[in-house]
């Protein structure tokens, strides 16, 4: 036999599946510990990225200087390093522009 679902029993079944929202300040809320995410913070990521872009630019400049002075004839390697530095710098500028746009949006948002 199939049991017919009436509206009150259907509603009760749905409400049983809904998680209970615990008010802030309740004893149950005090026992919840924050989850520790071992992700690096934004400052560390930004500094590491800036250092990497700087290293790429310095490496490209050193290789270009070695070619200019006649110490090296590896032009293809120097061009590749130059392109790597250029792409890294362009990506860094795009991230900076997005951050600046986000800050501007927050500053210009109505309260």
C-alpha positions as CSV (number, residue, x, y, z in Angstrom):
1,X,0.0,0.0,0.0
2,X,1.2,3.4,-0.8
3,X,0.7,6.1,1.8
4,X,-0.7,9.3,0.4
5,X,1.3,12.3,1.3
6,X,-0.8,15.0,2.9
7,X,0.4,18.5,3.0
8,X,1.2,18.6,6.7
9,X,3.2,15.3,6.6
10,X,5.1,16.5,3.4
11,X,5.9,19.8,5.1
12,X,7.1,18.1,8.2
13,X,9.3,15.8,6.2
14,X,10.8,18.8,4.4
15,X,11.4,20.7,7.6
16,X,13.2,17.7,9.1
17,X,15.8,18.0,6.3
18,X,16.4,21.7,6.9
19,X,19.4,22.4,9.1
20,X,18.7,24.3,12.3
21,X,20.2,27.8,12.4
22,X,21.9,28.5,15.7
23,X,21.7,32.0,17.0
24,X,25.0,33.8,17.7
25,X,25.9,33.8,21.3
26,X,24.1,30.6,22.1
27,X,26.0,27.9,24.1
28,X,26.1,25.6,21.1
29,X,27.7,28.4,19.0
30,X,30.4,29.0,21.6
31,X,31.6,25.3,21.2
32,X,32.2,25.7,17.5
33,X,35.9,26.2,16.8
34,X,37.0,28.1,13.7
35,X,38.4,25.9,10.9
36,X,42.1,26.5,10.4
37,X,42.9,26.8,6.7
38,X,46.6,26.5,6.1
39,X,46.4,28.8,3.1
40,X,48.8,31.6,2.7
41,X,47.4,35.1,3.3
42,X,47.1,37.6,0.5
43,X,50.2,39.6,1.5
44,X,52.4,36.5,1.2
45,X,51.0,35.6,-2.2
46,X,51.4,39.1,-3.4
47,X,55.0,39.4,-2.2
48,X,55.9,36.0,-3.7
49,X,54.4,37.0,-7.0
50,X,56.2,40.4,-7.0
51,X,59.5,38.7,-6.2
52,X,59.0,36.1,-9.1
53,X,58.2,38.9,-11.6
54,X,61.2,40.8,-10.4
55,X,63.5,37.7,-10.8
56,X,62.1,37.1,-14.3
57,X,62.8,40.7,-15.3
58,X,66.3,40.7,-13.9
59,X,67.1,37.4,-15.6
60,X,65.9,38.8,-18.9
61,X,67.9,42.0,-18.5
62,X,71.0,40.0,-17.6
63,X,70.7,37.8,-20.7
64,X,70.1,40.8,-22.9
65,X,73.1,42.6,-21.4
66,X,75.3,39.5,-22.0
67,X,74.2,39.5,-25.7
68,X,74.8,43.2,-26.0
69,X,78.3,42.9,-24.5
70,X,79.1,39.9,-26.8
71,X,79.5,37.5,-23.8
72,X,76.7,35.3,-25.2
73,X,75.2,34.4,-28.6
74,X,72.1,32.7,-27.2
75,X,69.6,35.1,-28.7
76,X,66.6,32.7,-28.6
77,X,67.0,32.0,-24.9
78,X,67.2,35.7,-24.2
79,X,64.1,36.4,-26.2
80,X,62.2,33.6,-24.4
81,X,63.2,35.0,-21.1
82,X,62.2,38.5,-22.2
83,X,58.8,37.2,-23.3
84,X,58.3,35.3,-19.9
85,X,59.1,38.5,-18.1
86,X,56.7,40.5,-20.3
87,X,53.8,38.0,-19.8
88,X,54.4,37.9,-16.0
89,X,54.4,41.7,-15.8
90,X,51.2,41.9,-17.9
91,X,49.5,39.4,-15.7
92,X,50.6,41.3,-12.6
93,X,49.2,44.6,-14.1
94,X,45.9,42.9,-14.8
95,X,45.7,41.7,-11.2
96,X,46.5,45.2,-10.0
97,X,43.9,46.7,-12.2
98,X,41.2,44.2,-11.0
99,X,42.1,45.0,-7.4
100,X,42.0,48.7,-8.0
101,X,38.6,48.3,-9.7
102,X,37.3,46.3,-6.8
103,X,38.5,48.9,-4.3
104,X,36.9,51.7,-6.4
105,X,33.6,49.7,-6.6
106,X,33.6,49.4,-2.8
107,X,34.5,53.0,-2.2
108,X,31.8,54.2,-4.6
109,X,29.1,51.9,-3.4
110,X,26.1,53.6,-1.6
111,X,25.8,52.9,2.1
